[in-house]
Amino acid sequence: MQLVLEQKDIYRRYLSVHNLGRRNPSDTIRSLVDTIGMRTPVAGALEISLAARMACVDPQQVLASTVTHNLMRTVGIRGAILAFASDSWNVFNAPLAPVGEAEAMYFLRGAGALLLPLAMDVGTLLHLASELSLELLEDTSLTKRELGKALAEGALERLLPSKREVWSWPSPLFDDQILGESLMRFLLPLVCLMVPIELWQSPTDTVFRYTSAPFVDTATGGSPGALASRYIHAYGPTNVDEFAVWAGISPMHAKRLWDSQPSDALASVRCEGREGWMLQRDSHGLSTLPPCEGVRLLGPYDPLLGIPRKHLLVNGKAQHKYFFRSAGSPGMVLYDGTVVAGWSYRCKGSAFSLAVEDIGEALGRVATDEIEAEAAHVAEALGLVFDGFTVARR
């Protein structure tokens, strides 16, 4: 039997699943981050996402979660820097590791010019890169550039003599790199799916450093379908094609993971003429979910922005273009669950100032003190002091 849903019920479910309906004092950093992982490519991204979901965010507590290895950052979905519970590596990363040459080559479509002259299969190189990474990072941490060079040098010693000259050719893609180093840097996101590697960034670092994550239990493998189930829970109704795009994997790889779920786990759904799938356990009581109330400042890397039905968030192509840019996207001001403005912030010393950008929605309904309170909450999560906000019209 196919379930028929209204868009308002689907959107309300998104807000609930992503913990934006209510700030529950019992929610933990781990439970919030582990819904679908949180992208953290820049400093403060994790704290901003947590602030939209927690009544109180202590930046020292967030730091402690990584120091004690309750949370880890690594390269994950689509090569993005992702934070999740450390014992969820087998859910978020391991299923994305390619099986066979075809799945691996899908990840390395841009590296054809590097692979061709070597005449080596990707599986052999990936195994070598993973093995070397564990050895190199066992007692130290390296930047991406340092690790790429070290991997290239280590691989050179283990290659057949007939491959070594080609390995040392100048890279056809990047200046100041040999072919082998460029190839190893292409392989790094795949290596992070094969073996547990953690990313660290100290307050004095401008880049992330790679180090091994021996605290991750790789002996206890998760179900291959666990990531697909987690995705459907966070973003359903959806389908296998949308899952492939979200995960950045080939359609064949996506179908392998999708089909690894129990056959009775999914419910067929129709909404506004579109068909998709939800988890069976998520398909009940949708109309009784509580509404979202108050102001939330969502950062540009917030998990909610990954929903396939982005028209539920924004009105029209102009807003879509404004919020979903290839770089430099603003955050979203949510009021009672509706996007009413964009936002960005500036820091001067320890002072945090908010810039709200009017996009033509009902921003006037939002009381000044509500925006101030939420901005101060975000500033506190970042370890800064709120210093006011301004409103500008596009």
RODO-2510 file (C-alpha; in nm, 4 decimals, decimal comma):
residues 394
     n   res          X          Y          Z
     1     m     0,0000     0,0000     0,0000
     2     q     0,1344     0,3448    -0,0966
     3     l     0,1251     0,6261     0,1574
     4     v     0,0061     0,9675     0,0317
     5     l     0,1596     1,2681     0,2095
     6     e     0,1335     1,6456     0,1939
     7     q     0,4424     1,8610     0,1578
     8     k     0,3768     2,0386     0,4872
     9     d     0,3918     1,7037     0,6699
    10     i     0,7169     1,6102     0,4967
    11     y     0,8770     1,9433     0,5864
    12     r     0,7573     1,9219     0,9456
    13     r     0,9166     1,5776     0,9636
    14     y     1,2459     1,7177     0,8304
    15     l     1,2496     1,9786     1,1071
    16     s     1,1732     1,7131     1,3678
    17     v     1,4290     1,4576     1,2459
    18     h     1,6973     1,7268     1,2291
    19     n     1,6182     1,8326     1,5871
    20     l     1,5015     2,1825     1,4928
    21     g     1,1455     2,1612     1,6218
    22     r     1,2319     2,1944     1,9904
    23     r     1,5497     2,2416     2,1898
    24     n     1,5414     1,9348     2,4094
    25     p     1,7678     1,9721     2,7170
    26     s     1,8292     1,5958     2,7157
    27     d     1,9818     1,6004     2,3658
    28     t     2,3547     1,5319     2,3636
    29     i     2,6187     1,6502     2,1191
    30     r     2,6619     1,2920     2,0078
    31     s     2,2916     1,2307     1,9383
    32     l     2,2574     1,5552     1,7420
    33     v     2,5713     1,5081     1,5333
    34     d     2,4949     1,1449     1,4593
    35     t     2,1579     1,2042     1,2904
    36     i     2,3329     1,2247     0,9524
    37     g     2,6732     1,3691     1,0427
    38     m     2,7612     1,7389     1,0337
    39     r     2,9829     1,9055     0,7762
    40     t     3,2644     2,1015     0,9402
    41     p     3,4928     2,2337     0,6640
    42     v     3,5613     2,5612     0,8467
    43     a     3,6172     2,6591     1,2076
    44     g     3,2916     2,7138     1,3944
    45     a     3,0662     2,5192     1,1545
    46     l     3,0017     2,2420     1,4066
    47     e     2,9298     2,4844     1,6915
    48     i     2,6852     2,6836     1,4758
    49     s     2,4939     2,3674     1,3796
    50     l     2,4800     2,2610     1,7443
    51     a     2,3602     2,6055     1,8553
    52     a     2,0517     2,5692     1,6346
    53     r     1,9666     2,2515     1,8244
    54     m     2,0917     2,2905     2,1823
    55     a     1,9843     2,5318     2,4537
    56     c     2,3434     2,5675     2,5726
    57     v     2,6593     2,4993     2,3720
    58     d     2,9888     2,5112     2,5583
    59     p     3,2756     2,5313     2,3050
    60     q     3,5051     2,3651     2,5584
    61     q     3,2612     2,0737     2,5824
    62     v     3,2633     2,0402     2,2039
    63     l     3,6439     2,0382     2,2054
    64     a     3,6459     1,7816     2,4858
    65     s     3,4218     1,5528     2,2788
    66     t     3,6904     1,5332     2,0130
    67     v     3,9807     1,5098     2,2577
    68     t     3,8155     1,2129     2,4296
    69     h     3,7273     1,0643     2,0900
    70     n     3,3519     1,0666     2,1451
    71     l     3,3391     1,2598     1,8188
    72     m     3,5735     1,2460     1,5222
    73     r     3,6284     1,4552     1,2114
    74     t     3,7332     1,2874     0,8910
    75     v     3,6980     1,3051     0,5152
    76     g     3,3686     1,1389     0,4318
    77     i     3,0688     1,1837     0,2037
    78     r     3,1658     1,3475    -0,1304
    79     g     3,5105     1,4218     0,0112
    80     a     3,3600     1,6608     0,2664
    81     i     3,4991     1,7087     0,6158
    82     l     3,2417     1,5426     0,8374
    83     a     3,1899     1,5082     1,2136
    84     f     3,0105     1,2117     1,3680
    85     a     3,0297     0,9806     1,6687
    86     s     3,3531     0,7854     1,6583
    87     d     3,1800     0,4495     1,6774
    88     s     2,9745     0,5420     1,3696
    89     w     3,2706     0,5283     1,1302
    90     n     3,1427     0,1881     1,0180
    91     v     2,8106     0,3543     0,9286
    92     f     2,9258     0,6752     0,7596
    93     n     3,2563     0,5873     0,5922
    94     a     3,3065     0,2129     0,5577
    95     p     3,0001     0,1543     0,3309
    96     l     3,1314     0,4158     0,0865
    97     a     3,4567     0,2271     0,0331
    98     p     3,4483     0,1003    -0,3268
    99     v     3,4180    -0,2670    -0,4081
   100     g     3,5779    -0,3471    -0,7409
   101     e     3,7428    -0,1407    -1,0109
   102     a     3,4238     0,0164    -1,1489
   103     e     3,3158     0,1662    -0,8136
   104     a     3,6684     0,2919    -0,7445
   105     m     3,7085     0,4522    -1,0865
   106     y     3,3849     0,6476    -1,0348
   107     f     3,5557     0,8312    -0,7474
   108     l     3,8657     0,8989    -0,9579
   109     r     3,7126     1,0276    -1,2798
   110     g     3,9413     1,3327    -1,2702
   111     a     4,2555     1,1233    -1,2284
   112     g     4,2490     0,9411    -1,5625
   113     a     4,5479     1,1395    -1,6916
   114     l     4,7499     1,0156    -1,3933
   115     l     4,6473     0,6512    -1,4064
   116     l     4,6832     0,5904    -1,7782
   117     p     5,0653     0,6080    -1,8124
   118     l     5,1123     0,3911    -1,5017
   119     a     4,8979     0,1076    -1,6399
   120     m     4,8011     0,0032    -1,2851
   121     d     4,4609    -0,0891    -1,1494
   122     v     4,3076     0,1379    -0,8867
   123     g     4,2560    -0,1427    -0,6357
   124     t     4,6302    -0,2123    -0,6118
   125     l     4,7136     0,1559    -0,5631
   126     l     4,4349     0,2075    -0,3104
   127     h     4,5495    -0,0899    -0,1047
   128     l     4,9058     0,0449    -0,1119
   129     a     4,7968     0,3982    -0,0151
   130     s     4,5828     0,2678     0,2729
   131     e     4,8639     0,0492     0,4053
   132     l     5,1184     0,3305     0,3848
   133     s     4,8798     0,5791     0,5498
   134     l     4,8420     0,3594     0,8567
   135     e     5,2189     0,3276     0,8832
   136     l     5,2947     0,6964     0,8280
   137     l     5,0272     0,8292     1,0626
   138     e     5,0704     0,5821     1,3466
   139     d     5,2632     0,8199     1,5730
   140     t     5,2316     1,1567     1,4031
   141     s     5,0029     1,3930     1,2122
   142     l     5,0598     1,5423     0,8680
   143     t     4,8950     1,8042     0,6507
   144     k     4,7410     1,6915     0,3229
   145     r     5,0424     1,8190     0,1315
   146     e     5,2884     1,6505     0,3680
   147     l     5,0953     1,3254     0,3595
   148     g     5,0694     1,3307    -0,0207
   149     k     5,4471     1,3692    -0,0505
   150     a     5,5168     1,0993     0,2088
   151     l     5,2775     0,8553     0,0402
   152     a     5,4374     0,9207    -0,2987
   153     e     5,7843     0,8580    -0,1575
   154     g     5,6754     0,5448     0,0269
   155     a     5,4973     0,4038    -0,2767
   156     l     5,7984     0,4677    -0,4999
   157     e     6,0041     0,2259    -0,2905
   158     r     5,7439    -0,0494    -0,3299
   159     l     5,6646    -0,0130    -0,6994
   160     l     5,8121    -0,2359    -0,9646
   161     p     6,1202    -0,0808    -1,1300
   162     s     5,9258    -0,0441    -1,4562
   163     k     5,6749     0,1880    -1,2823
   164     r     5,9165     0,4090    -1,0889
   165     e     6,0209     0,6387    -1,3716
   166     v     5,6602     0,7157    -1,4661
   167     w     5,5720     0,7675    -1,0986
   168     s     5,8350     1,0422    -1,0823
   169     w     5,7225     1,2270    -1,3960
   170     p     5,6015     1,5859    -1,3463
   171     s     5,2279     1,5914    -1,2754
   172     p     5,0206     1,6829    -1,5839
   173     l     4,7614     1,8425    -1,3540
   174     f     4,9494     2,0353    -1,0839
   175     d     5,2706     2,2359    -1,0768
   176     d     5,5417     2,1436    -0,8245
   177     q     5,4116     1,7873    -0,7911
   178     i     5,5231     1,4597    -0,9391
   179     l     5,2629     1,2346    -1,0962
   180     g     5,2722     0,9963    -0,7978
   181     e     5,2051     1,2713    -0,5438
   182     s     4,9066     1,4038    -0,7397
   183     l     4,7648     1,0533    -0,7633
   184     m     4,8079     0,9882    -0,3920
   185     r     4,6326     1,3148    -0,3084
   186     f     4,3445     1,2109    -0,5330
   187     l     4,3320     0,8814    -0,3442
   188     l     4,3252     1,0362     0,0049
   189     p     3,9433     1,0720     0,0320
   190     l     3,9156     0,7055    -0,0683
   191     v     4,1804     0,6068     0,1851
   192     c     3,9690     0,7726     0,4571
   193     l     3,6859     0,5386     0,3589
   194     m     3,9121     0,2346     0,3761
   195     v     4,0914     0,3006     0,7069
   196     p     4,0019     0,5263     1,0037
   197     i     4,1830     0,8588     0,9719
   198     e     4,1021     1,1561     1,1906
   199     l     4,1419     1,5245     1,1072
   200     w     4,2709     1,7700     1,3648
   201     q     4,2954     2,1475     1,3573
   202     s     4,4479     2,3321     1,6479
   203     p     4,3693     2,7010     1,7091
   204     t     4,7086     2,7876     1,5589
   205     d     4,6643     2,5740     1,2463
   206     t     4,5217     2,7102     0,9212
   207     v     4,4782     2,3618     0,7729
   208     f     4,3655     2,0227     0,8978
   209     r     4,6188     1,7570     0,9908
   210     y     4,5664     1,3877     0,9237
   211     t     4,6340     1,1271     1,1917
   212     s     4,5360     0,7645     1,2451
   213     a     4,2269     0,6851     1,4561
   214     p     4,3118     0,3598     1,6354
   215     f     4,0146     0,4097     1,8705
   216     v     3,7779     0,3165     1,5863
   217     d     3,6783    -0,0496     1,5961
   218     t     3,7022    -0,1715     1,2389
   219     a     3,6792    -0,5369     1,3387
   220     t     3,3054    -0,5008     1,4054
   221     g     3,1730    -0,4114     1,0630
   222     g     2,8336    -0,2501     1,0222
   223     s     2,5602    -0,3447     0,7816
   224     p     2,6323    -0,2276     0,4231
   225     g     2,2820    -0,0804     0,4167
   226     a     2,3228     0,1229     0,7377
   227     l     2,4229     0,4438     0,5590
   228     a     2,1292     0,4201     0,3171
   229     s     1,8922     0,3719     0,6131
   230     r     2,0432     0,6700     0,7950
   231     y     2,0062     0,8790     0,4776
   232     i     1,6421     0,7789     0,4239
   233     h     1,5630     0,8599     0,7872
   234     a     1,7133     1,2088     0,7486
   235     y     1,5963     1,2936     0,3970
   236     g     1,3058     1,0665     0,2992
   237     p     1,0859     1,0427     0,1018
   238     t     1,3691     0,9811    -0,1435
   239     n     1,5008     0,7251    -0,3900
   240     v     1,8200     0,5443    -0,4816
   241     d     1,9162     0,8023    -0,7472
   242     e     1,8998     1,0889    -0,4952
   243     f     2,0980     0,8760    -0,2507
   244     a     2,3722     0,8266    -0,5117
   245     v     2,3968     1,2029    -0,5718
   246     w     2,4010     1,2829    -0,1989
   247     a     2,6702     1,0230    -0,1245
   248     g     2,8766     1,1032    -0,4341
   249     i     2,8914     0,7382    -0,5417
   250     s     2,8080     0,5566    -0,8642
   251     p     2,4490     0,4421    -0,9295
   252     m     2,5737     0,0818    -0,9107
   253     h     2,7388     0,1431    -0,5720
   254     a     2,4277     0,3214    -0,4420
   255     k     2,2010     0,0353    -0,5493
   256     r     2,4293    -0,2156    -0,3756
   257     l     2,3952    -0,0283    -0,0459
   258     w     2,0247     0,0476    -0,0927
   259     d     1,9424    -0,3165    -0,1621
   260     s     2,1338    -0,4255     0,1500
   261     q     1,8513    -0,2959     0,3701
   262     p     1,5896    -0,5429     0,4979
   263     s     1,3175    -0,5868     0,2356
   264     d     1,0409    -0,4818     0,4761
   265     a     1,2225    -0,1691     0,6059
   266     l     1,0827     0,0746     0,3478
   267     a     0,7420     0,2266     0,2832
   268     s     0,6340     0,3572    -0,0580
   269     v     0,5259     0,7244    -0,0521
   270     r     0,3603     0,9616    -0,2994
   271     c     0,3602     1,3389    -0,2591
   272     e     0,2516     1,5990    -0,5129
   273     g     0,2815     1,3442    -0,7943
   274     r     0,6331     1,2312    -0,6930
   275     e     0,7086     0,8863    -0,5585
   276     g     0,9747     0,7911    -0,3095
   277     w     1,0593     0,5804    -0,0069
   278     m     1,0624     0,6340     0,3673
   279     l     1,1593     0,4039     0,6487
   280     q     0,8542     0,2114     0,7589
   281     r     0,9075     0,3256     1,1173
   282     d     0,9087     0,6929     1,0073
   283     s     0,5836     0,6773     0,8119
   284     h     0,3408     0,7008     1,1038
   285     g     0,2093     0,9983     1,2996
   286     l     0,3488     1,2620     1,0637
   287     s     0,0532     1,4967     1,0999
   288     t     0,0899     1,5050     1,4794
   289     l     0,4501     1,6269     1,4894
   290     p     0,4824     1,9529     1,6871
   291     p     0,5478     2,2735     1,4904
   292     c     0,8846     2,4484     1,4977
   293     e     0,8787     2,7698     1,7004
   294     g     1,1188     3,0602     1,7365
   295     v     1,4342     3,1769     1,5590
   296     r     1,7112     2,9451     1,4421
   297     l     2,0301     3,0523     1,2675
   298     l     2,1311     2,7701     1,0336
   299     g     2,4844     2,7786     0,8986
   300     p     2,5586     2,7177     0,5283
   301     y     2,6782     2,3638     0,6116
   302     d     2,3750     2,2646     0,8196
   303     p     2,2491     1,9056     0,7646
   304     l     1,8959     2,0305     0,6936
   305     l     2,0220     2,1924     0,3728
   306     g     2,0921     1,8468     0,2318
   307     i     1,7234     1,7676     0,1780
   308     p     1,6505     1,6687    -0,1835
   309     r     1,3300     1,8777    -0,1867
   310     k     1,4988     2,2154    -0,1494
   311     h     1,1871     2,3952    -0,2757
   312     l     1,0419     2,3275     0,0699
   313     l     1,3098     2,5582     0,2120
   314     v     1,3268     2,8376    -0,0447
   315     n     1,0825     3,0161    -0,2759
   316     g     1,1847     3,0232    -0,6399
   317     k     1,5065     3,0233    -0,8396
   318     a     1,6343     3,3557    -0,7062
   319     q     1,6361     3,2338    -0,3449
   320     h     1,7801     2,8976    -0,4504
   321     k     2,0657     3,0769    -0,6258
   322     y     2,1177     3,3033    -0,3244
   323     f     2,1395     3,0276    -0,0633
   324     f     2,2914     2,7387    -0,2590
   325     r     2,6107     2,8795    -0,4103
   326     s     2,9222     2,6900    -0,5083
   327     a     3,1135     2,9002    -0,2532
   328     g     3,0401     3,1688     0,0036
   329     s     2,6802     3,0713     0,0784
   330     p     2,5035     3,2638     0,3576
   331     g     2,3272     3,1010     0,6490
   332     m     1,9484     3,0816     0,6814
   333     v     1,7342     3,2627     0,9368
   334     l     1,4492     3,0272     1,0254
   335     y     1,1424     3,1646     1,2012
   336     d     0,8788     2,9138     1,3094
   337     g     1,0361     2,6757     1,0581
   338     t     1,0171     2,9195     0,7633
   339     v     1,3234     3,0725     0,5962
   340     v     1,2799     3,4504     0,6295
   341     a     1,6318     3,5888     0,5690
   342     g     1,9965     3,5158     0,5123
   343     w     2,2758     3,5841     0,7592
   344     s     2,6508     3,6027     0,8013
   345     y     2,8764     3,7132     1,0831
   346     r     3,1981     3,9018     1,1445
   347     c     3,4501     3,8754     1,4235
   348     k     3,6688     4,1577     1,5504
   349     g     3,8776     4,0257     1,8321
   350     s     3,6303     3,8427     2,0551
   351     a     3,3311     4,0475     1,9305
   352     f     3,0654     3,8753     1,7181
   353     s     2,8391     4,0888     1,4961
   354     l     2,5527     3,9515     1,2903
   355     a     2,4490     4,0764     0,9449
   356     v     2,0929     3,9795     0,8484
   357     e     2,0016     4,0084     0,4802
   358     d     1,6360     4,0653     0,3944
   359     i     1,5270     3,8411     0,1041
   360     g     1,1741     3,9737     0,0736
   361     e     1,0091     3,7306     0,3137
   362     a     0,8184     3,8110     0,6328
   363     l     1,1252     3,9187     0,8299
   364     g     0,9249     4,1978     0,9917
   365     r     0,7304     3,9414     1,1929
   366     v     1,0435     3,8536     1,3863
   367     a     1,0938     4,0585     1,7012
   368     t     1,4314     4,2295     1,7409
   369     d     1,4871     4,0711     2,0804
   370     e     1,4351     3,7225     1,9306
   371     i     1,7094     3,7784     1,6736
   372     e     1,9360     3,9302     1,9377
   373     a     1,8831     3,6365     2,1731
   374     e     1,9595     3,3805     1,9019
   375     a     2,2644     3,5733     1,7784
   376     a     2,3968     3,5925     2,1355
   377     h     2,3383     3,2169     2,1658
   378     v     2,5455     3,1503     1,8525
   379     a     2,8189     3,3889     1,9697
   380     e     2,8373     3,2024     2,3016
   381     a     2,8682     2,8685     2,1174
   382     l     3,1652     3,0120     1,9284
   383     g     3,3249     3,1441     2,2471
   384     l     3,2626     3,5068     2,1411
   385     v     3,0698     3,8080     2,2742
   386     f     2,7637     3,9338     2,0862
   387     d     2,8098     4,2899     1,9572
   388     g     2,4813     4,3637     1,7795
   389     f     2,3241     4,3000     1,4423
   390     t     2,2300     4,4895     1,1283
   391     v     1,9645     4,4290     0,8612
   392     a     2,0338     4,4951     0,4925
   393     r     1,8072     4,4517     0,1915
   394     r     1,9364     4,2653    -0,1149
***
